[in-house]
Amino acid sequence: MTDPTTDDTAPDAAPDDSGPGYAEALAELEAILLSLEDADLDVDVLGAKVARAAELIRHCRTRIGAARLEVEQVVAEFDD
């Protein structure tokens, strides 16, 4: 199985139903990015926020890969 963090076009990338939906993850990521722009950001919190942002990016890539696969399968049915 390929790693979806390095190959987001992997056909075996299934959605991670244990985490947030794509829109929810994207909203959280946007909130994190806004907080990172705050000049008063506590340095002790910075690492945790960046780690969470990376986790959300991986999650979103996995969801996109799964959606791409699903669309390709539906389109392939029309080619038969």
C-alpha positions, 0 to 999 in steps of 0.5 A: 500500500502506498503512503497517501502523504507522498502519493495523493493519487494512490488508488487505495486511498480510502476516506478516513471515516474516523476523522472529520469530514473534508469541510470540517478539516479544512475549516479547522486548518483555516482557523489554525492558519489564522492563529499562526498569523497572530503576533502574540502566539505562544511559542509553546503552542506553535509546535502543536498547531503546526503538527495538527495542521500537518495532520489535517492536510494529510487527512484532506489529501486522503479524502481528495484521493478517495473522492477522485477514485470514486469519480473515476470508477463512476466515469469508467462505468460509462465507458463500458 
